[in-house]
């Protein structure tokens, strides 16, 4: 969330560069939902050209199904129409997606990381959507003179020679990917104490939170932070970070 020109979309799209693939042969999928997308494009539809050419009924894969085991990214997520929001909420919650189109019925697996970007000045995020995002990251345009100077320098270096720029930073990206892989392996070794569960529950009650999605998000995030450090104990700093997010 942030104002125009804060590189929200750039940051989201860069996420694919550090996501480890599920296998050595497959690149992690990063699927964008464009502004103005149709229900057929999102959910899947009948392949009209094949129907006309061969008389055969078959499905065109929708964006939700394409994002399985990858990332589904929605720019201007607060401007997404209600009927498309409902479809995404269903698949995000269940990890499955049912297609019903012109006599064809199909169940597909749709497990993905959901990312959205938005400018709050252009409208609020719908309440049912807000409840589904585990983290909210605020990007503020409060850079110092030195920071603005370096941002412009780095961007122009990339524009002048993208391939050399990527090659220069490839080592750092590989390190990040390896850190993520190791943290995933270590994740289940992190202990969740009863004291921590109680503390999070008490905090949720004091804030009058609806449901338990926030509590699950807080504990999972704190556990991830500890796994990132290769620690088996969740620290107060981990918990504080999770609460802020």
Buried (B, 14 or more C-beta within 10 A) or exposed (E): BBEEEBBBEEBBBEBBBBBBBEEEEEEBBBBBBEEEBEBEBBBBBBBEEBEEEEEEEEBBBBBBBBBBBBBBBBBBBBBBEEEBBEBBBBBBEEEEBBBEBEEEEEEBEBBBBBBBBBBEEEEEBBEEBEBBBBEEBEBEEEEEEEEEEEEEEEEEEBEEEEEEBEEEEEEEEEEBBEBBEBBEEBBEEBEBEEEBEEBBBEBBEEEEBEEEBBBEBBBBBBBBBBBBBEBEEBEEEBBEBBBEB
